Amino acid sequence: MGPGTLYGSIERMTRDGLVEESGLSDDERRRYYRLTSLGHSVLAVELGRLDAAVASARSLGLLPHGGRS
């Protein structure tokens, strides 16, 4: 993934209200971002979706039960 891809993603997530600049900086070349309330909500929904997909794969015997393997 090149820097253009990352910056495009940040730009899109900012435009969509998922992240915002934090206002913190330790270097004029760097920008720091944080999740917004909407970003936290969207992340929680996505994690639930991924958890359901993993549970489904485990129930079909495609993944071992328990910890990571």
Long-range contacts (C-beta under 8 A, 24 or more apart in sequence): 13-39, 18-42
